[in-house]
């Protein structure tokens, strides 16, 4: 575990649903928290329309109280990760299933005007003042409508939070130094772990997916920044398990031995999209090029 002190640096992750903060970049989060970085997660929706993916939790009383349960799961995960967290207050859009897909439910997050939906995030960026912001790429990481909308408001808010003429009532402008997209499920990583499992005589949960997942150099080569965080994979897994409605402890998330993961792919991967500081890619640190801040006054935060 790192003993480096990086107190004063601030990192914000913007996620669509509770559990995304634990399934995407959580080991990186835990690493930076251990180094003294203040990490804040903005969660766009409450996950109200999410499925119950853990068979052990697929019970009527769980479905009836899914909103409260998912909030409790988020509280447990944020304590494990050592982060601050705010709800942006939007309603989960759900996963439209069918061919053709049905219309999204009225009032859901994905149907909000981007400029209006970004306002709570602009306010949070201005109050927390992150040096680095991470979110999803234009495809949402996968094409869930809430993930795509999360991308849209994150990019918009990253820019507009720094514009003194935009919504001045939301606080003093703040220019975050860097914006990243999270690329945890990239094909090169998945293929490397798949091949290592097979070489070790183990079954791979990725074999069927990789048969359909063809190489796409334009996407596969987008990773610019790999943060070594294998020492924190166990923290990541504990945070994942806190989301008991979403994570089957006997499922594919935990089918890969941690030692193999650390040996084959000990990093979490990101794409640098905007940088207002000098840096050179490839990087191994989201804060590359950002000096430790001088002592500042207290940072205001929204209430979770």
C-alpha positions in Angstrom: 0.0 0.0 0.0 1.2 3.5 -0.8 2.5 5.8 1.9 2.5 8.8 -0.4 0.7 11.8 1.0 -1.3 13.8 -1.6 -3.5 15.7 0.8 -5.1 18.7 -0.9 -5.8 17.0 -4.2 -9.5 16.4 -5.1 -11.0 13.9 -7.4 -14.6 13.7 -8.6 -16.3 10.7 -10.3 -19.6 11.2 -12.0 -21.7 8.0 -12.2 -25.2 7.1 -13.4 -26.4 4.7 -10.7 -25.4 3.5 -7.2 -23.0 0.5 -7.7 -21.3 2.2 -10.7 -18.8 3.8 -8.4 -17.8 0.3 -7.2 -17.7 -1.5 -10.5 -15.8 1.2 -12.4 -12.6 2.6 -11.1 -13.1 1.7 -7.4 -9.6 0.4 -6.9 -8.2 3.6 -8.2 -10.5 5.5 -5.8 -9.3 3.4 -2.9 -5.7 4.0 -3.8 -6.1 7.7 -4.0 -8.1 7.8 -0.7 -5.2 5.9 1.0 -2.8 8.6 -0.4 -4.9 11.4 1.2 -6.8 12.5 -1.9 -10.3 13.8 -1.2 -12.6 11.7 -3.5 -16.2 12.7 -4.2 -18.8 10.7 -6.2 -21.8 12.3 -7.8 -24.5 9.8 -8.4 -27.0 10.9 -11.0 -30.0 8.6 -10.2 -31.2 6.4 -7.4 -31.2 3.2 -9.4 -35.0 3.0 -8.9 -35.6 1.0 -12.1 -32.6 -1.3 -11.9 -33.0 -5.0 -11.8 -32.3 -7.3 -8.8 -29.3 -9.2 -10.2 -28.4 -11.3 -7.2 -30.7 -14.3 -7.0 -30.4 -14.3 -3.2 -32.0 -10.9 -3.1 -34.8 -11.5 -5.6 -37.6 -11.4 -3.2 -40.9 -9.4 -3.1 -39.9 -7.3 -0.1 -36.7 -6.3 -1.8 -38.5 -5.1 -5.0 -41.0 -3.2 -2.9 -38.3 -1.3 -1.1 -35.7 -1.1 -3.9 -35.2 2.7 -3.6 -34.4 2.7 0.1 -32.3 -0.5 -0.2 -30.1 0.9 -3.0 -29.5 4.1 -1.0 -28.5 1.9 2.0 -26.2 -0.1 -0.2 -24.6 3.1 -1.5 -24.0 4.3 2.1 -22.2 1.1 2.9 -20.1 1.2 -0.3 -19.0 4.8 0.2 -17.9 4.0 3.8 -15.8 1.1 2.5 -14.2 3.3 -0.2 -13.7 6.2 2.1 -15.4 8.7 -0.2 -17.9 11.6 0.0 -21.0 11.2 -2.2 -24.0 13.2 -3.4 -27.2 12.3 -5.2 -28.0 14.6 -8.1 -31.7 13.6 -7.6 -32.7 12.2 -11.0 -35.0 9.2 -11.6 -33.5 6.1 -13.2 -34.5 5.7 -16.8 -34.4 1.9 -16.7 -33.1 -0.4 -19.4 -35.5 -0.3 -22.5 -35.9 -3.9 -23.5 -37.5 -5.1 -26.7 -37.3 -4.7 -30.5 -38.2 -2.0 -31.2 -37.3 -0.6 -27.8 -40.2 1.0 -25.8 -40.1 4.7 -25.1 -38.4 5.8 -21.9 -40.6 6.6 -18.9 -41.7 10.2 -18.6 -39.7 12.3 -16.3 -36.7 10.0 -16.2 -33.0 11.2 -16.2 -32.3 10.4 -19.9 -35.1 12.6 -21.1 -34.1 15.8 -19.3 -32.6 18.7 -21.2 -28.8 18.5 -20.8 -28.4 22.1 -19.7 -31.0 21.7 -17.0 -29.8 18.3 -15.8 -26.3 19.5 -15.6 -27.1 22.3 -13.1 -26.8 20.2 -9.9 -23.4 18.9 -11.1 -22.2 22.4 -12.0 -23.1 23.4 -8.4 -21.3 20.4 -7.0 -18.2 21.0 -9.0 -18.1 24.6 -7.9 -18.5 23.7 -4.3 -16.1 20.7 -4.2 -13.6 22.2 -6.6 -12.1 18.9 -8.0 -8.8 19.0 -9.8 -9.8 15.9 -11.8 -13.2 14.7 -13.0 -13.9 11.3 -14.5 -17.0 10.0 -16.2 -18.0 7.7 -19.1 -17.3 8.1 -22.8 -19.9 9.1 -25.4 -21.2 5.5 -25.5 -21.7 5.5 -21.8 -19.3 2.6 -21.3 -22.2 0.6 -22.5 -25.3 2.1 -24.1 -27.6 2.4 -21.1 -29.5 5.7 -21.6 -28.6 6.9 -18.1 -24.9 6.3 -18.8 -25.0 8.2 -22.0 -26.9 11.1 -20.3 -24.3 11.0 -17.5 -21.6 11.5 -20.1 -23.5 14.5 -21.6 -24.0 16.3 -18.4 -20.5 15.6 -17.2 -18.9 17.1 -20.3 -21.2 20.1 -20.2 -20.7 20.7 -16.4 -16.9 20.4 -16.7 -16.9 23.3 -19.1 -19.7 25.4 -17.7 -18.5 25.2 -14.1 -15.6 27.3 -15.1 -17.7 29.9 -16.9 -18.4 32.9 -14.6 -21.3 33.9 -16.9 -23.1 30.6 -16.6 -25.5 30.3 -13.7 -23.6 32.5 -11.3 -26.1 31.7 -8.6 -24.6 28.2 -8.4 -21.3 29.5 -6.9 -18.0 30.9 -7.9 -16.5 29.4 -11.1 -14.1 26.5 -10.8 -11.9 25.1 -13.6 -11.1 21.5 -13.0 -7.7 20.7 -14.5 -8.4 17.4 -16.2 -11.3 15.3 -17.6 -11.1 11.6 -18.1 -13.3 8.8 -19.4 -13.2 5.5 -17.5 -12.4 2.5 -19.7 -12.5 -0.4 -17.2 -14.1 -2.9 -19.6 -11.8 -2.5 -22.6 -11.2 -5.4 -24.9 -7.4 -5.7 -24.5 -7.8 -6.2 -20.7 -10.6 -8.6 -21.1 -8.7 -10.7 -23.7 -5.5 -10.7 -21.5 -7.4 -12.0 -18.5 -9.3 -14.5 -20.6 -6.1 -15.9 -22.0 -4.5 -16.1 -18.6 -7.4 -18.0 -17.2 -7.3 -20.5 -20.0 -3.6 -20.9 -19.7 -4.0 -21.7 -16.0 -6.6 -24.3 -16.8 -9.5 -22.2 -15.4 -12.9 -21.4 -17.0 -13.2 -17.9 -18.4 -16.4 -16.0 -17.9 -15.4 -13.8 -20.9 -15.1 -16.5 -23.6 -18.6 -16.2 -25.1 -18.4 -12.4 -25.0 -15.1 -12.2 -26.7 -16.4 -14.3 -29.6 -18.7 -11.4 -30.5 -16.4 -8.6 -29.3 -14.3 -7.9 -32.4 -11.1 -5.8 -32.3 -11.7 -2.1 -32.8 -8.4 -0.2 -32.8 -10.1 3.2 -32.7 -11.7 2.3 -29.4 -9.1 -0.2 -28.0 -6.3 2.4 -28.4 -8.2 5.2 -26.5 -6.7 4.4 -23.1 -4.0 7.0 -22.2 -3.7 6.5 -18.5 -3.2 3.3 -16.5 -3.3 3.7 -12.7 -1.6 0.8 -10.9 -4.0 -0.2 -8.1 -3.8 -4.0 -7.7 -3.2 -3.6 -4.0 -6.8 -2.2 -3.7 -8.7 -4.9 -5.7 -9.9 -6.3 -2.4 -11.3 -3.0 -1.3 -13.0 -2.7 -4.7 -14.6 -6.2 -4.2 -15.9 -5.3 -0.8 -17.5 -2.2 -2.1 -19.1 -4.2 -4.9 -20.5 -6.7 -2.5 -22.1 -3.9 -0.5 -24.5 -3.5 -3.5 -26.1 -6.8 -2.7 -29.1 -6.3 -5.0 -26.8 -5.8 -8.0 -23.9 -8.2 -7.3 -24.1 -12.0 -7.1 -21.3 -13.1 -4.8 -21.1 -16.3 -6.8 -21.2 -14.5 -10.2 -18.6 -13.6 -12.8 -17.3 -10.6 -10.9 -15.5 -12.9 -8.5 -14.6 -15.7 -10.8 -11.1 -14.4 -11.4 -8.5 -15.0 -8.7 -7.1 -11.7 -7.4 -3.5 -12.9 -7.8 -4.1 -13.5 -11.5 -5.7 -10.1 -11.9 -2.8 -8.4 -10.2 -0.3 -10.3 -12.4 -2.0 -9.9 -15.7 -3.7 -6.4 -15.5 -2.9 -4.6 -12.2 -4.3 -1.3 -13.5 -7.5 0.6 -14.0 -7.6 2.4 -17.3 -8.7 5.9 -18.4 -8.7 8.2 -21.4 -7.5 11.7 -20.9 -10.0 13.9 -22.8 -9.2 17.5 -21.6 -6.2 18.8 -19.8 -5.5 22.4 -18.7 -2.1 21.4 -17.4 1.0 20.1 -19.2 1.2 16.3 -19.2 2.5 13.6 -21.5 0.7 10.4 -22.4 0.8 7.6 -21.6 0.3 8.4 -17.9 0.2 6.4 -14.8 -1.5 9.0 -12.6 -4.8 10.9 -13.0 -3.0 13.9 -11.3 0.0 13.9 -13.6 1.0 17.5 -14.2 -1.1 18.8 -11.3 1.1 20.2 -8.4 0.0 19.6 -4.8 -2.1 22.6 -3.9 -1.0 25.2 -1.4 -3.1 25.2 1.8 -6.6 26.4 1.1 -9.7 27.3 3.1 -12.3 24.7 3.9 -14.1 23.2 0.9 -17.9 23.5 1.0 -19.9 20.4 0.2 -23.5 19.7 -0.7 -25.3 17.4 1.8 -25.7 13.8 0.7 
